[in-house]
Amino acid sequence: MGHGPHRPFVSRRQFVQRSAAVGIAAGAGPFLWQQPGYSAATPVEQIHATFGHDASRQAAFSWMTPGPVRRPFVQIGGERVGAETVQYAGYPGYFHHARVSRMLPDTAYRYAVGHEGRVVSTRATWRTGPRPGTAFTFTAFGDQGTDEPDLTNIQDFDPTTLQTITHQQPPFQASLNRDLAYSMQPAFHVIVGDTSYANGDQAVWDAWFRGIEKMARTMPWMPSLGNHEIEIAGGIGGFSLLGGDDDSWGPLGYDAYRHRFALPRNHDKDWEGCWYRFRYGSVEFISIDNNDVNTEVTANIGYSEGRQKRWVRQQLKKAAADPDVDFIVVLMHQAAFSSGLHGSDPGVRRAWFKLFAKYGVDLVVQGHDHHYERTHLMRRAKVVETGEDGHYTSEVGTMYIVSGNGGGVQRGEGMTGGGSFTAAIQAMEVGTVKVEVVPDTGRGTKRLVIGEYSATRGGAPIEEGIVIERRLGKGREGSREAVVLPSEDPVGPLHETRGGVAALALGAASSAAPATTWTRGTGDDEVAELRGRRRDAVRRVLRDLP
């Protein structure tokens, strides 16, 4: 894997070895090594905020300092909330996370961050989420990257065509799409995996966070894990060339992601931050790590040993029974339905189809394939409503969107034909999904109103006014819990992958990655075969590169 000109790649093992060497050198004399000092003048950067489980009352504020500091804090609502500092092996900077709870709903708070008793940043405004029954808008895309990816890095790889994204789709237009999303003034933005395309180069992560900082300070970016968040030695976007377990950035290659974001806790002692949920207004959002269950990207398959799936089942069941929940939205990277290059992943479908159908998931936002695509309403693999003029009134299906056109586009072989599930295959251009949540239309219904807008054509609509509508009533009337489903779905003709100060309660974050051992799922013969084929294909494409 290339790592660009920013800094040399340092694996976790190399970091430990070099640290030991530095310690030996330190004993030889103070002129060879000096403990870094603390300074009140140390600058802050990459400031961003995320929601807690309850967006109306909880938030986490995060930032980076290039050197160590004492007593980092966020000042908000006239109070100072202490932050916890975390650092991961091989990265020279320090990350600080301050979690704040018991804020007032739908309230604007001014905040700033600092250390050693001194406010260092400029002030920004944070607004808590509303109470249930309030209308709001959110935006979404995946696979963003930066405007100028290092062309020595292979950004993505398709083992079927032996093509790489860097050979197909530069220039990236990540900032153009970010600005489009910002102009829509959403309550928040979701990015469904493959955020920075750092591929191990931590300076690219830094550049990505600097790029979104203006927006993310006031409109949180809520992420999901994608295959390019797997940063492993000798690999490309989750494809291991060596077939071993020599992960560079933590046990799963997730160190950068898990240390830079302070996400709602899932209470899994090993894998905090890998999957999570949050409630905004009357919508339940659930973020899933499909690296655990997909069939294509083999590096982390089975790592949760079923824990993620049990957690998702529990959260969906609770949300479906909650009278304050109008809609359930799932965020994930690898796609259950796609006509693009990667296609519809059978592992993702096997993992989630029954649960999504049983508990009435309304919308699934996906990435991975670099285009925009939308399905009809689906019950597992079957189309249950095609929608007249983009209007879907059924309460027995789930709509899936592919939004992997966050920074570039990539035409795949499957785009020429599509499948029976496909409602729209228009966007081979960079764009943003906009979703308006309407809890009460005044006509006895509640709606999600969906549109896709082109960043390369000044925000022109690709499609808009797509409606998913439910009847008003106590809770999620018409939930699919009572639907009797067959035990198996046929695969079908899918293109498959080859406020108030008194309201604050102070708390500190805890996002350090735990030291743990784990075993990848290797019992599935299909997975083992895919793993071998992918490895051979990557070797061939690397051998043929100039």
N, C-alpha and C positions, 0 to 999 in steps of 0.2 A: 504494500500500500504506500502510495506517495504521501508525503506530509508537508510539502511546500517549503518555501524559503523562510518562513517566519521564525521557526526555531527547530532545532533537531528533535527528532522523535526520541522520547525517553520512555521505555517500558517500565512497568511497576518494578520488575526485578532489577533493571538497570538503575532505577532511582535508589533502591535500597543499597545496591553495591556502591554507587557514587557517594551516598550519604555516609557509608562506613569509611570510604577513602577520605572524605572531608574531615571526619572525626580524627583519623590518624594524622592528617596534615595539621590539624589544629594543635595537636600535642607538640608539634615541632616548633611552633612559635606563633605569636599573635599576628605577625605580619602576613601569614599565609591564609588566615581565616578569622572572621570576626562575626560574632552573633549579631544578627540584624537588630537595629535599635527601633524603639517605638517613637513615633512623632505625631504630635497633634496636627501638624501640617500635612500629613499624608492625605492625598486626594481620594475621593470616592468616585465610582463610575458604575455603569451597568445597573442603575437603579430600576427596579421593577417591583410589581406587587401582584399577588395572587389571592384568590378567595380561600377561605376555610370551608368546612362542610356547609355552613350556613352563611351564604354570601351577604345576608342582611346584617350579620353581627360579627363576622370573623374575617380577618385578612392576615396575610403575611407579607412583610416588606423586606426586600432582599437587595444587596449591593455587594460590590467587590472593592477591595483596596489592594494596591500593588505591594504593600508592605504590612507588617503586623501593627495593630493598634490596640489600645486599652479601652475598655468600657464602651464598646459600640452601642448605639441606641437609635431608635426612631423617636422623634418628637412629634406627637400627634394629639390634637385636642387639648393642648396645655400640659400634657403628661409626657414623661420620657419612659419608653419601654425598652428594657435591655435586650440585646440581641446575642445569639450564640454564634461563635465563629467556627467555621469548618474549613478544612483544606484537604485536598487529595494528593496522593503521591505523584510527583512528576510535574505539578503545576505550581508556579512560584507565588501566585496571588492568594488572597484570603477572602472567603465569602462569609457574609453576615446576614442572619435571618432573625427578624423580630416578629413574633406572632402576637396579634392583638385580638381580643375577643370582647364580647358584651358591649359592642357598639350599638348605636341606635339605627334602626332600619331607615333606608332611603334618606341618608343624611350625608352632607358634604363635610369632610374633614381636611384641614390643611396639615401637611406633614413635611418633614425634612429629616435627614439622617446625619449622624455625626459620631464623634468619639472623643474621649478624654474631656468631657464637659463642654465640647465646642460643636456647634452646628456647622457642618462643612458644605452640605449641598444647598442648592436653591430649593424653594418650597414648591410643592405640587398639591393638587387637590385630589382626594380619593372620595368616591361616593359609595356607600354601602348599598347592597341590593335592596329591592323593595319587598313589601309583604306579598303573600300570595294574592293573585287576582289582578296584578298590575301588568300593563302592556310594556314590552321592551323589545329591543333588537339586538341580535348578536351577529357577528361575521365569522367566516371560516375559510381556511384553505390548508393544504398540507404541502410538504416538499418545497420549501421556500429557498433556503440557501442564502447566498449573498450575491451582489451584482457581478463581482469579478472572482469567480471561483478559480482556485489555482489549477491550471490546466495540466499540471503534472499529477494531480489527483484524479483517479477514476471515480467520478461522482456516483455512478450506478452501473450495474452490469446485468445484461440479459443473457443467460447461458444458452438460450435457444438461438438467438440471432448473432451472438458474440459481438454485440454492439455496446458502446458505452455512451452515456448521456453527453459527456463532453465532446464526443464526436458528432452528436446529432443536433444539439439545441442551444449553443451559445448564441447571443449573449443572454445571461440570466437577467431578469428584470424584477428582482426581489423588492427593491425599494419602491418601484413604481406600484406594485401591488399592495405593499404595506400602506402607501399613501392613499390608495383608493379605499382600502378598508378604514383608514383613519377618517377620511372625508365623510364616511357614512355615519360617524359618531355613534358607534355601537356601545352598548353597556359593557361588552367585553368581546374578545376575539379568541377563537379556538384554532390551534394549529395541530393537525392530526398526523404528527410524525415527520421524520426527516427534516428537522428544523434548520440546522445550520450547515449540514454536510461538512462538518469538520473532519471526519474520517481520521481522527487521532490528532489533528493539528489544533491545539488548544487556542492558538491565536485566532483561528477562524471562529470559534465559539465567542471569543471576546468581541470580534467585529460584528457578529450577528446580534449580540445583546446591545452593543452600542447603537446598532441600526434601528432596533425596535424601542429604544429607551424612551424617546419622546412620547410614544403612544402607550407603552406598557407601564409608565409611571402612573397614569390616570385611568387607563382602560386595560385591565389585566389580560395577559395572554395565557390561556389555559392549554397545556400541551398534552399530547399522547406520545408514547414511545414508538419510534419507527425503526426499521432495520439499520439506518445510518446513525442511530444513537448507540449501536453496538460498535464500540471502538476497540478492535482487537488487533494483536500483533499478526502481521502477515495475512491480513484479510481485507476485503473490499465490501463495505456495506453489509457485513454479517456473513460473507462467504469466507470460510477459513481455507487458506491454501495449504496449511500444514496438517490440518486435521487434529491438532492437539488442543490443550486447554490453556495455552500461554496467553491469557488475556492481558492486555496492556493497561486498561483503565478499570480495574476492579473485576470481581468474579464474573460479571456479565458484560464487561465493557461499558457499564452505565455510570461510571464515576462522575463524569462531567455533568450529565443530566441530573443525577440525583443530588449533587452538591450545589449546583447553580440554581435550581428551582426549589422552593419550599412549598410543597403541594399538600393538600388535605391528607391527613394520615389515614391509612387503611388498617392500622394496628396489626400488621404482619411484621414480626420482629426482624425478619431477614430482608424483606423486599418492600419497605416503605417507599412510597412515591412511584412505584412501578404501575400501580393501578389505584384509582381513587374515585370519589364521587363528590358532587357539590350540588346544592339547591339554590337556584336563582329564581325569585318569584315563585311561580307555580310549576316550574319545569325542573325535573331531576336530570342531571347530567352524570353520565358514568363513563370514565376514561379507562380503556382496556389496553393491555399490552399483547398484541397479536404475535410478537416474536415467540411467545410461549406456546402458541397453538397452531401457527401456520405450517404449511407444508414446504414452502419454497426456500425460505431463509433458515438454514439449519442450525446456526450457531447456538441459539438459546432455546430450542424446542424442548418443552417439558420441564423447564427449570423450576416452575412453581410447584411441581408434583401435585397438581390438581387444586392447589389452594386458591389460585385466582378464580377458577371456575366456581368453586364453592362460594367464594365471596360475592361474585357477580350474581349468582342465583339468589343469595340472601338479600342483596340490595335491590334487585329487580322485584322480588316478592314484596318487600317493604314498600317500595314506591308504588306498586300496582294497588296496594291496599290502602294507601294514604289518601284521605279525602282532599288534601291540599295540593295534590299533584294532578295537573291537567295533562301534561305530556312527559314522555320519557325520551331522552335523546342520548344515543351512544356515540362515543368518539373513539375511533380506532384507525390503524394505519393500513395494513394489508386488507384487501377488499374481499367481501363475500360475493359481490357482483361487480364485474368490470369487463368491458370489451377491449381493454387496452393491452399493452405489451405483457404485463404480468398476469392479467386475467383474473378469473374468479377462483379464489383459493379454496380447495376442498377441505383443508384443515380448519380454516376459519369457519366454514359452513358447518362442519361437524361439531365444532365447539359451541356455537352460539345459536344456531337456528331454532332448536326446540325452546330455549329460554326466551329468545326474542318473541317467538310466537305465543308462548304460554302467558307471558306477563305483559304483552301489549306494547312493545317498543314501537314508538311512532316514527322516529327518524334515526338513521345511522349515517354519520359523516365519516368518510373514508379518504385515504390518500393512496400513495404507492404508485399508481399509474398517473402519468403526467398529462392529464386532460380533465375536462369536465364531462360528467355523465350522470344521468338520473334514471332510476328505475320507476316502473309503475309500483303500485302497492303489491307487496309480496307476502305470502304466507309460506315461510321456508322457501322452497325453490319454485313455487307456483304463483303465477300472476293471478291475483284475486280481484283487482279492479284496474282498468286501463285509464280511467279518468276522462271526463268530457271537458274539452277546452282547459285541461290542466287542473280540473277541480276534482278532488278525491273526497268522498264523503264516507267511505267505508271505515268501520272501526275494527276490522279484522285483518289488517295488513300493515306492513312496515315498508317505508320508502328508504332506499339507499342512494346516497350521493357519492360519487367519486370527485374529489376536489384537489387532486394532486398537482394542479397547475399553479402552485403558489409562486414559483419563480421561473419556470420554463415549461415547455411542452415537448412531448415525445410521442410520435405516432407509433402505434404497435400494429402488428399484423391483424389482431382481432378487430380493430376499429373499422375495417371494411365491411364486416358482416353483422356484428353485434349479436344479440340474442332476443328471444321473446320477451325478456325482462326489460329491455331497453325502451325508455320513454324519450330520451334525447341524447344525441351524440353530436353536439354542435361545436363545442369549444375546443379547438386546437390552438388556444391562445391563453396567455396568462390572465387569471381572473380571480374574483372573490365571490363567495357565496354570502348572501344576506338573508337572514331569517327573522321575520317579524312575528312575535308572539302576541296573539290577540285573545285574552282570556274570556272576553264576552263581546260577541259581535252585535248584541242587541236584538238578535233574531233567534235566540235559543241555542246558539252554537258557540264553540271556541275554535280558534284556528292557529295553524302555523302557515305563514305566507312566505314562499321561498322564491328567490331570484338569484341569477348568476350574472355578473357584470364584468366586462372586459377592461383590464388595466391597459391594454395596448391600444384601445380605441376610446380612451378618455372616459371610461365608465359606462360606455354604451351597453344596454342590456343584451345579453345573449338569450336568456329567457327570464320571464318574471311573472308574478301573479299565480304561481303554482300553489295550490291550497290543499292542506290536509285539515279536514274539519271533523270535529267530534260534537256530539250533543252535550249541552250543559246538563248538569245533574250532580248529585252528591258523589264526589270522588270521580274515579275513572269509569263511569258507567259505560258498559260495553267492553270491558276488559276481556282479553282473550283467555283468561284463566279457565273458562268453562268450555272452550273449544276442544273437541276431541280430534286429535291429529293422528295420522298414520305413524307407524314406528319408524319408517324410513321414507325419505324423499328420493325420487329418481334424480339422477344428476341432470338429465335433460341436455338440450343443445347448448350448453354453456361453453364459452371460450375459457378453458381452465388454464391455470398456470402450468406451464411447463415451468356629628352630634354633641352630645353633652359630655363634658369631662367626667362627670360622675358615672357615666355609663361604661367607662373603660375598665377592663381588667387586664392586668399586665401579665405577660408570659413570655418565655423564651423558647425559641425553636430548637428542635433536635433533629438534624438531618444528616448526621454523620453516617456513612455507610458502615454497617456492622461487618465485622470479620466473620466469615462463615464459609463453610464448605458446602458444595452442592454437586449433584450429578445430573447431567443432561439426560433427557429421555432418549434412549437408543434402542428400545425394544421393538419399535415399529420397523418392519422390513422395508416398507415403502420409504420411510424417512432415511434409512441407511442407504438405500439405493440412490435416492435423490442427492444425498450428501456426497456420494462418490462422483456422480455425474457433474454436479456443480463444481466440485474441486478440479476435475479434469478440464472442464470448459474454461475456468478462470486461468489455469496454467497456460492453456493454448492462447488465450487472448493476450496474456502478458508476454508470452514468447513472441507474438507477432507484432507487438507495439514497436514503433520506430525508436 
